[in-house]
Every structure is written in structure tokens, then in C-alpha cells.
Amino acid sequence: PEITILRITIPPGYVLPMHKHPVINAGVLLKGELTVITEKDDVLILKPGDPIVEVVDTWHYGKNDGKEPAEIIVFYAGKQGGPITVKRPEK
């Protein structure tokens, strides 16, 4: 097993590309706002201090509709040498 810890900053107005995680992961939004939307239009709105256990093998994306950067720390429990995020190929 391999644990990866990332601190991710998402600028205001930025939309992350559609992606999925093949591994279990969880995080906490440290500051700002973050909206997570699945391919099936399930929506989760995070505020500072909110935890998130992200979906596994489900296409989703995040966006920052706020006026300040969103900062999130995420812990991924993966396999050594394996991907933690897979971006959806462009059509």
C-alpha cells in the first residue's frame, strides 16, 4: 500500500476536468468553497472545515464558485506505483 497526501489549491472560478479516483481517499476543505459534481449530477457543496470522502471509480469534477482560492488536503490510500486520479479522455 502507498499513502499519498496532497494539498490542492483551486483558484476562484476554476473548474477541474472530469476525473475519477481508482483508490479510496478522504480530505478536508481548509479554506474557500468547493462544489463537487458527479456524472449523475449529484452535488456536494463544501465549506471550510467540511470533510469529504470522495467517490471511487465514479466520474466527477470540482469547481470553485467562490471569490478566494479553495484549499483542500486529501489523503489517498493506493497501491505503490498505481494512479490516484484518472482524467476522462477528451471526446
JOBEL-V278752 format. One record per residue. N is the residue number from 1. RES is the residue in one letter. PHI is phi in degrees with one decimal (999 if undefined). Layout:
n = [N:N]
res = [RES:RES]
phi = [PHI:PHI]
//
This chain:
n = [1:2:3:4:5:6:7:8:9:10:11:12:13:14:15:16:17:18:19:20:21:22:23:24:25:26:27:28:29:30:31:32:33:34:35:36:37:38:39:40:41:42:43:44:45:46:47:48:49:50:51:52:53:54:55:56:57:58:59:60:61:62:63:64:65:66:67:68:69:70:71:72:73:74:75:76:77:78:79:80:81:82:83:84:85:86:87:88:89:90:91]
res = [P:E:I:T:I:L:R:I:T:I:P:P:G:Y:V:L:P:M:H:K:H:P:V:I:N:A:G:V:L:L:K:G:E:L:T:V:I:T:E:K:D:D:V:L:I:L:K:P:G:D:P:I:V:E:V:V:D:T:W:H:Y:G:K:N:D:G:K:E:P:A:E:I:I:V:F:Y:A:G:K:Q:G:G:P:I:T:V:K:R:P:E:K]
phi = [999:-140.2:-100.4:-118.8:-119.6:-124.1:-105.1:-113.1:-113.3:-116.6:-63.7:-57.9:80.5:-85.0:-116.9:-71.3:-69.8:-61.3:-155.8:-142.6:-116.1:-82.0:-129.9:-67.6:-151.9:-149.4:-155.0:-138.2:-78.5:-84.4:-157.9:84.6:-128.0:-146.2:-112.2:-111.7:-127.2:-86.7:-58.5:-92.0:68.6:-73.7:-122.9:-128.3:-106.1:-107.1:-117.7:-51.5:91.5:-73.3:-87.0:-142.6:-109.5:-73.1:-69.9:-107.3:54.4:-128.4:-67.1:-159.4:-148.3:-121.2:-146.1:-108.9:-89.7:-82.0:-103.4:-131.7:-59.2:-97.3:-118.9:-132.9:-109.4:-127.7:-111.2:-110.2:-108.3:-121.8:-105.6:-55.0:83.7:-90.5:-74.1:-105.1:-140.9:-126.2:-80.8:-69.5:-61.8:-66.4:-89.5]
//
